[in-house]
Every structure is written in C-alpha cells, then in structure tokens.
Amino acid sequence: MSGHYLIRVAVIGGGASGIVAAIAAARKGADVTILEKNQRIGRKILATGNGRCNLTNIDLSITNFHGKNPKFAFAALSRFDFKATIEFFEQLGIVYKIEEGGKVFPVSNQASSVLDVLRYELEKTGVKTICEAGVVKIKKRRADFEICLGDGRVYYADRVIIATGGRAAPHFGSNGSGYALAKSLGHTIVEPFPALVQLKLASNYLKHLQGVKFEGGAELIVDGRAVQAASGEILFTAYGISGPPIFCLSRKAGEFLQNKKNVSLKLQLVNTLTPEELEDLLTRRFQSGPGKSSAFSFVGYLNKKLAQVVLKEAGVDINKPAGQITAAERKKIVHYLKDWRFPVTGNTSWPAAQVTAGGVDVKDIDGSTMESKLTSGLYFAGEVVDIDGDCGGYNLQWAWSSGYIAGENAALP
C-alpha cells in the first residue's frame, strides 16, 4: 500500500498521552490524525489499575516522579494537575471516587468506560484515527515532517507529537519504537529499564515459599544503607518477590542495579509489633503450648511454610518442642521476623513491567510546551520521555498532563 497524505498535527501513538494530546489539539481547532500501530487505540488503558483505571492521585507531588531530572515534569503537572484531570473526565461523563492513598477511580470500576468516553470525544472533535499504521521513519523537512509507515504509506504533517510509550508491557504494543524516531531527529535516550515490576532474589527457599502471601514491610538496602520502604501485601514467587510494596521499591532497585550497586531487600514479616512486643508474644505462645513442635507453635499466627523457613534461618529445629526453645533462639526468630534480608539480583523483564524508566532525555525538551528544543514543531508526550511515576495513578497523570500540554501547543499557529 502506498500514498501521500497531508496532516496538520500528527500524533504518533494512540495510548493515554496520545489520545489526550489529540483531543487537546482538536479542541484548539487543529486538524488532527492519530497514527497507531495496533489494531485499536488505548489497549494499555484497559489494563491500568487492575482493569479499573487509576485515573490520578489527589496527593500529587513532584516527589512522586523520577528520571534524570524529575523537576522537568513540574510545568506540565502544574498546568494540568489532578483537579484538571478530574474535571476533564467529569465533563466526558466519568463519575469518580477517591480510595485509599488518594487514588482516583471511575465509580464504574471499569477502565473500558474511560476508553469509551475518550474514543467518543475523539470522534466528537473530529480526530481521525488510523490503526495498523506503524511509523518507521520521521524526517524533518524545511516546512513540515515526512512520516513513513512500514507498509509504504507516507504522511506529511506540520506538527508531530511522539507519544509511542516505552517498552513496558510489549503485548500492548509498547516496543520502544519512539526512541529510534527521537534519535533520528537529534535526541538522546536515557537507557530504559523496567519499573513497577517484580524483583528477583537470591535464596534457596523460593521454591518452598512460592505463592506465600503476607502483610508486612519491605525496605530497600543499597550498599548497607536504607533508601526506601513500603508496606502492604507481599507475595513470594519462584523467582523472587512481588506485590504492591515491591512495585513501589522496584524503580529505585532497578536504577541502583544499573549502577552496579549492592542491593538487598529487608523484609519485615511482622511489622505491627516492636521486637520487644513480638518476643513477648512468642514467649507466651511457646509457654502455653510447650509440647508443640516449634513449627506447629506458629500455626494460627504465621503462614506454615513461612514459619518453617524462618525457623531454619534462625537455626531452630522445626520439630523441637516449643517449651525447649532457648532465649537466644527466640531472639534469633524475632530477628528474622523483623529483619530478613535477601540479595536482589535483578528484576523481571519488560512483559511483566507496568512502566518504563528512562526514555527521551528531557534536557532537549521544553517542559512548558513539550516541544523539542532541537526540532521545531516536534513534541513529546507520555512514557516515551524520561519521566516515570510511583504506583497509584501517577503515571497516568503524567500521560494526561504531558499529552494535554503537547496537544495544546502543537495546535498553535
């Protein structure tokens, strides 16, 4: 298939940032076309927030964002903040609710409803959407851009917004294609790595602990120094560890591992009691059932598999009568329940990652407009840029904010 087509504003990528960029540009009166390589737009939106779409977070701060220069995100986040986001979606028909941790979800609990109203607004504002349109090359000419598709089609656009996403969750079409396009136009790329992802641990107990869940705490230790902590439901896996607290820590873990630092994970299997309170509790349990085995004395308090491994780590025979456990052994058990450490060997790969860290270096982008400082008329939005957020709606907020700012400015004469 071949042909030449003229576009006022071309948005490369029909994900969260690309869709909002297109709407913002169209509302300013621009003729807008989305070029999406998938068979339909917005596929990744459907998976956000476990299928419920965590739209934003009311506890929005620049400290929730990361990259070589996270302060770059301040301008876009200030111009289109969580209040503007909520208002934007309310106008489209989304009734929202605020949940624990400031997370904002649609009352429908359906990410599909968010995509539905966005698609309706695209149609209403006259945005053209062309799917199965994978862009392989963009060339800046004197007055416009030449956009080449893999199937031979060629488009010419006055303005281009690159909103291709990163490399996380490639099954949704995120393959990092935007990086090559940005590089061809003079931009540098901060080496991407998976963020909001499970961690791999070094331990002989993982096979035994696979599938074990517990409510506790996790802390990232780098070169012997505590750098970040999180708590909640944690899950042991065959390769290491997962769960919301681990996702929160994984971004920093990945960054330190890239820099060849010594990274370990400190787990608190019991984080609701002080060491002294925990020792008192264990003393009472052991004394009230002195004939029980040390392993069985934990039944009803700690997961059986977890208790067995903790006892082995503490050097206590799992069959030893609870009444014979010494004070020194009891302190060792308390130690592992409060401070059990594992070397972090890496993270799981791109298919398991929710977000990409790294991307197009922000030093060559104007944060107030999202326009390239190197190529006039070129804009960036969303995950393709070296900005990523914490769990809890922050990454979608960056997508909405950067997309809206890029779209508005790309539409200007």
ZAGUZA-464517 format. One record per residue (C-alpha): residue in one letter; x, y, z. Coordinates in steps of 0.1 Angstrom, whole numbers. Each point is the difference from the previous one (the first is absolute). Example, Ala and Ser with C-alpha at 12.3 -4.5 7.8 and 13.67 -1.06 7.14 Angstrom:
<rovos>
{"A", {123, -45, 78}}
{"S", {14, 34, -7}}
</rovos>
This chain:
<rovos>
{"M", {0, 0, 0}}
{"S", {13, 34, -8}}
{"G", {-12, 36, -2}}
{"H", {8, 35, 12}}
{"Y", {-23, 18, 26}}
{"L", {0, 34, 16}}
{"I", {-5, 6, 37}}
{"R", {0, 31, 22}}
{"V", {9, -17, 33}}
{"A", {11, -37, 0}}
{"V", {0, -19, 33}}
{"I", {22, -31, -2}}
{"G", {-16, -24, 25}}
{"G", {-35, -5, 12}}
{"G", {6, -7, 37}}
{"A", {-11, 22, 29}}
{"S", {23, 29, -7}}
{"G", {-5, -1, -38}}
{"I", {-38, -1, 4}}
{"V", {-1, 30, 23}}
{"A", {25, 19, -21}}
{"A", {-22, -5, -30}}
{"I", {-31, 12, 18}}
{"A", {18, 30, 14}}
{"A", {13, 10, -35}}
{"A", {-34, -6, -16}}
{"R", {-17, 22, 26}}
{"K", {23, 28, -11}}
{"G", {-13, -4, -35}}
{"A", {28, -21, -15}}
{"D", {-5, -27, -26}}
{"V", {14, -31, 19}}
{"T", {8, -36, -10}}
{"I", {11, -28, 23}}
{"L", {23, -26, -16}}
{"E", {-2, -31, 21}}
{"K", {19, -33, -8}}
{"N", {-25, -22, 19}}
{"Q", {-34, -11, -14}}
{"R", {-17, 24, 25}}
{"I", {10, 29, 22}}
{"G", {2, 0, 38}}
{"R", {7, -36, 7}}
{"K", {23, 6, 29}}
{"I", {-26, 23, 17}}
{"L", {-22, -30, 4}}
{"A", {26, -17, 22}}
{"T", {8, 29, 23}}
{"G", {-11, -2, 36}}
{"N", {-6, -37, -3}}
{"G", {-26, 7, -26}}
{"R", {-16, 29, 20}}
{"C", {22, 28, -14}}
{"N", {16, 20, 29}}
{"L", {-5, 34, -17}}
{"T", {21, 21, 23}}
{"N", {9, 6, 37}}
{"I", {-11, 30, 21}}
{"D", {33, -2, 19}}
{"L", {20, 13, -30}}
{"S", {35, 12, 5}}
{"I", {32, 2, -21}}
{"T", {15, -24, 25}}
{"N", {-22, -27, -15}}
{"F", {19, 2, -33}}
{"H", {34, -12, -11}}
{"G", {26, 3, -28}}
{"K", {33, 18, -5}}
{"N", {-18, 33, 6}}
{"P", {-34, -7, 16}}
{"K", {-6, 37, 6}}
{"F", {-5, 3, -38}}
{"A", {-35, -15, 6}}
{"F", {-10, 29, 23}}
{"A", {-12, 24, -28}}
{"A", {-23, -25, -17}}
{"L", {-13, -14, 33}}
{"S", {-7, 35, 13}}
{"R", {-18, 11, -32}}
{"F", {-21, -32, -2}}
{"D", {-2, -13, 36}}
{"F", {-22, -26, 16}}
{"K", {-28, 25, 4}}
{"A", {1, 8, -37}}
{"T", {1, -37, -7}}
{"I", {-30, -8, 21}}
{"E", {-19, 29, -16}}
{"F", {10, -11, -35}}
{"F", {-14, -35, 6}}
{"E", {-30, 13, 18}}
{"Q", {-9, 20, -31}}
{"L", {3, -32, -20}}
{"G", {-24, -18, 23}}
{"I", {22, -18, 25}}
{"V", {-12, 1, 36}}
{"Y", {30, -5, 23}}
{"K", {7, -12, 34}}
{"I", {31, 4, 23}}
{"E", {14, -31, 16}}
{"E", {28, -8, 25}}
{"G", {32, 18, -7}}
{"G", {-17, 28, -20}}
{"K", {-6, -23, -30}}
{"V", {-27, 12, -24}}
{"F", {-22, -26, -18}}
{"P", {-31, 2, -21}}
{"V", {-31, -11, 20}}
{"S", {-7, -25, -27}}
{"N", {33, -18, 9}}
{"Q", {5, -6, -37}}
{"A", {30, 13, -19}}
{"S", {-21, -7, -31}}
{"S", {-23, 28, 9}}
{"V", {30, 24, 0}}
{"L", {10, -11, -34}}
{"D", {-36, 1, -13}}
{"V", {-4, 37, 10}}
{"L", {35, 9, -15}}
{"R", {-9, -17, -33}}
{"Y", {-33, 18, 0}}
{"E", {18, 34, 5}}
{"L", {24, -8, -28}}
{"E", {-28, -6, -23}}
{"K", {-19, 31, 12}}
{"T", {30, 23, -5}}
{"G", {7, -14, -35}}
{"V", {33, -18, 8}}
{"K", {8, -26, -27}}
{"T", {13, -33, 13}}
{"I", {20, -22, -23}}
{"C", {9, -34, 15}}
{"E", {25, -26, -13}}
{"A", {22, 30, -9}}
{"G", {34, -7, 14}}
{"V", {24, 29, -5}}
{"V", {35, -10, -9}}
{"K", {16, 33, -9}}
{"I", {-6, 38, 5}}
{"K", {20, 25, -20}}
{"K", {0, 37, 7}}
{"R", {-3, 21, -32}}
{"R", {1, 38, -4}}
{"A", {-37, 6, 8}}
{"D", {-14, -33, 11}}
{"F", {8, -36, 10}}
{"E", {0, -31, -22}}
{"I", {-14, -30, 18}}
{"C", {6, -34, -15}}
{"L", {-20, -31, 10}}
{"G", {13, -36, -2}}
{"D", {-25, -8, -28}}
{"G", {12, 28, -23}}
{"R", {-26, 26, 8}}
{"V", {15, 35, 5}}
{"Y", {-16, 29, 19}}
{"Y", {10, 37, 1}}
{"A", {-7, 19, 32}}
{"D", {6, 35, 12}}
{"R", {4, -11, 36}}
{"V", {8, -34, 15}}
{"I", {-6, -13, 35}}
{"I", {19, -32, 9}}
{"A", {-21, -18, 26}}
{"T", {11, -36, -7}}
{"G", {5, -11, 36}}
{"G", {30, -19, 13}}
{"R", {9, -37, 1}}
{"A", {-21, -13, 29}}
{"A", {-28, -25, -7}}
{"P", {10, -6, -37}}
{"H", {-31, -22, -4}}
{"F", {-19, 33, -2}}
{"G", {22, 13, -28}}
{"S", {27, 18, 21}}
{"N", {32, -9, -18}}
{"G", {21, 31, 4}}
{"S", {-4, 10, -36}}
{"G", {-2, 37, 10}}
{"Y", {36, 0, 12}}
{"A", {13, -6, -35}}
{"L", {-22, 27, -14}}
{"A", {12, 25, 27}}
{"K", {36, -9, -6}}
{"S", {-3, 5, -38}}
{"L", {-12, 36, 8}}
{"G", {30, 7, 22}}
{"H", {-12, -10, 34}}
{"T", {20, -22, 25}}
{"I", {-15, -29, 19}}
{"V", {4, -7, 37}}
{"E", {4, -38, 1}}
{"P", {-34, -15, 8}}
{"F", {-6, -26, 27}}
{"P", {-31, -16, 14}}
{"A", {-18, 17, 29}}
{"L", {-30, -10, 22}}
{"V", {11, -36, -5}}
{"Q", {7, -31, 21}}
{"L", {35, -5, 15}}
{"K", {22, -30, -3}}
{"L", {17, -12, 32}}
{"A", {28, -24, 8}}
{"S", {-13, -26, 24}}
{"N", {-2, -38, 4}}
{"Y", {-35, 3, 15}}
{"L", {-19, 15, -30}}
{"K", {-13, -33, -13}}
{"H", {-14, -9, 34}}
{"L", {-15, 35, 6}}
{"Q", {-15, 4, -35}}
{"G", {-36, 13, 4}}
{"V", {4, 10, 36}}
{"K", {-16, 34, 8}}
{"F", {4, 22, 31}}
{"E", {-9, 35, 11}}
{"G", {33, 16, 10}}
{"G", {27, 25, -8}}
{"A", {28, 1, -26}}
{"E", {31, 23, 0}}
{"L", {26, 5, -27}}
{"I", {36, -1, 13}}
{"V", {27, 13, -23}}
{"D", {36, -4, 10}}
{"G", {-12, -6, 35}}
{"R", {-21, 32, 1}}
{"A", {-38, 0, 2}}
{"V", {-14, 21, -29}}
{"Q", {-37, -7, -3}}
{"A", {-27, -19, 18}}
{"A", {-36, -12, -7}}
{"S", {-26, -22, 16}}
{"G", {-30, -21, -10}}
{"E", {-7, -34, -15}}
{"I", {32, -17, -12}}
{"L", {2, -32, -20}}
{"F", {29, -25, -3}}
{"T", {5, -14, -35}}
{"A", {22, -27, -16}}
{"Y", {24, 28, -12}}
{"G", {-2, 24, 30}}
{"I", {-27, 23, 13}}
{"S", {-31, 20, -12}}
{"G", {-28, 21, 13}}
{"P", {-8, 38, 2}}
{"P", {28, 8, 25}}
{"I", {25, -17, -23}}
{"F", {-12, 19, -30}}
{"C", {5, 32, 19}}
{"L", {36, -9, 8}}
{"S", {8, -15, -34}}
{"R", {7, 33, -17}}
{"K", {29, 10, 23}}
{"A", {12, -36, 1}}
{"G", {3, -1, -38}}
{"E", {18, 33, 0}}
{"F", {25, -11, 26}}
{"L", {6, -34, -17}}
{"Q", {7, 18, -32}}
{"N", {27, 20, 18}}
{"K", {15, -33, 13}}
{"K", {-9, 7, 36}}
{"N", {-4, -27, 27}}
{"V", {-38, -3, 4}}
{"S", {-19, -20, 26}}
{"L", {-35, -3, 13}}
{"K", {-9, 1, 36}}
{"L", {-33, -16, 9}}
{"Q", {-21, 4, 31}}
{"L", {-23, -29, 2}}
{"V", {-16, 16, 30}}
{"N", {-1, 38, -1}}
{"T", {-28, 6, 25}}
{"L", {21, -7, 31}}
{"T", {33, 12, 14}}
{"P", {27, -26, 5}}
{"E", {-7, 0, 37}}
{"E", {-38, -4, -5}}
{"L", {7, -28, -25}}
{"E", {23, -18, 24}}
{"D", {-26, 2, 28}}
{"L", {-26, -14, -23}}
{"L", {22, -30, -11}}
{"T", {10, -6, 36}}
{"R", {-37, -4, 10}}
{"R", {-7, -22, -30}}
{"F", {29, -23, 7}}
{"Q", {-8, -2, 37}}
{"S", {-37, -6, -5}}
{"G", {7, -30, -23}}
{"P", {34, -14, 11}}
{"G", {-7, -34, -15}}
{"K", {-7, 13, -35}}
{"S", {28, 0, -26}}
{"S", {16, 33, -6}}
{"A", {-16, 1, -35}}
{"F", {-35, -9, 13}}
{"S", {2, 26, 27}}
{"F", {-3, 26, -28}}
{"V", {-32, -15, -15}}
{"G", {-27, 27, 2}}
{"Y", {25, 28, 1}}
{"L", {23, -4, -30}}
{"N", {-2, -18, -33}}
{"K", {12, -36, 5}}
{"K", {25, 1, -28}}
{"L", {13, 33, 11}}
{"A", {4, -11, 36}}
{"Q", {20, -31, -10}}
{"V", {25, 21, -21}}
{"V", {4, 26, 28}}
{"L", {8, -27, 25}}
{"K", {26, -15, -24}}
{"E", {15, 34, -5}}
{"A", {1, 5, 38}}
{"G", {17, -34, 4}}
{"V", {-29, -15, 19}}
{"D", {-11, -36, -6}}
{"I", {-36, 2, -13}}
{"N", {-8, -31, 21}}
{"K", {15, 13, 32}}
{"P", {-26, 4, 28}}
{"A", {-10, 36, 4}}
{"G", {6, -2, 38}}
{"Q", {37, -8, -7}}
{"I", {7, 30, -22}}
{"T", {27, 21, 17}}
{"A", {0, 38, 5}}
{"A", {28, 3, -25}}
{"E", {-20, -20, -26}}
{"R", {-31, 20, 7}}
{"K", {20, 33, -7}}
{"K", {12, -15, -33}}
{"I", {-35, -9, -11}}
{"V", {-11, 36, 9}}
{"H", {30, 13, -21}}
{"Y", {-11, -18, -31}}
{"L", {-36, 9, 5}}
{"K", {10, 37, 1}}
{"D", {31, 2, -21}}
{"W", {3, -28, -26}}
{"R", {23, 10, -29}}
{"F", {4, -12, -35}}
{"P", {24, 10, -28}}
{"V", {-18, 16, -29}}
{"T", {14, -15, -32}}
{"G", {-22, 19, -25}}
{"N", {-36, 6, -11}}
{"T", {-23, -19, -23}}
{"S", {0, 10, -36}}
{"W", {-21, 24, -21}}
{"P", {-31, -22, -4}}
{"A", {-6, 2, 38}}
{"A", {8, 37, 4}}
{"Q", {-28, 26, 4}}
{"V", {22, 30, -9}}
{"T", {32, 9, -18}}
{"A", {27, 20, 18}}
{"G", {23, 20, -23}}
{"G", {-8, 12, -35}}
{"V", {5, 32, -19}}
{"D", {23, 23, 19}}
{"V", {-20, 30, 13}}
{"K", {30, 24, -3}}
{"D", {-10, 5, -37}}
{"I", {-37, 5, 7}}
{"D", {-18, 32, 11}}
{"G", {-19, -11, 31}}
{"S", {-26, 28, -3}}
{"T", {-10, -10, -36}}
{"M", {14, -36, -4}}
{"E", {16, 13, -33}}
{"S", {34, -12, -11}}
{"K", {28, 26, 5}}
{"L", {18, -16, -30}}
{"T", {-28, -4, -25}}
{"S", {-27, 27, -4}}
{"G", {-35, -15, -2}}
{"L", {9, -33, 17}}
{"Y", {-16, -8, 33}}
{"F", {1, -28, 25}}
{"A", {-25, -15, 25}}
{"G", {-3, -28, 25}}
{"E", {22, -29, 8}}
{"V", {24, 5, -30}}
{"V", {15, 28, 20}}
{"D", {24, -6, 29}}
{"I", {-26, 6, 27}}
{"D", {-18, -28, 19}}
{"G", {-21, 0, 31}}
{"D", {-7, -20, 31}}
{"C", {-29, -25, 4}}
{"G", {-34, 15, 5}}
{"G", {-11, 20, -30}}
{"Y", {32, 21, -5}}
{"N", {10, -15, -33}}
{"L", {-34, 6, -16}}
{"Q", {0, 35, 14}}
{"W", {33, 6, -18}}
{"A", {-16, -14, -32}}
{"W", {-30, 24, 3}}
{"S", {21, 30, 10}}
{"S", {28, -3, -26}}
{"G", {-25, -10, -27}}
{"Y", {-23, 29, 7}}
{"I", {28, 26, 0}}
{"A", {16, -15, -32}}
{"G", {-33, 0, -18}}
{"E", {-10, 36, 9}}
{"N", {34, 13, -11}}
{"A", {2, -21, -31}}
{"A", {-33, 16, -11}}
{"L", {13, 35, 2}}
{"P", {5, 19, -33}}
</rovos>
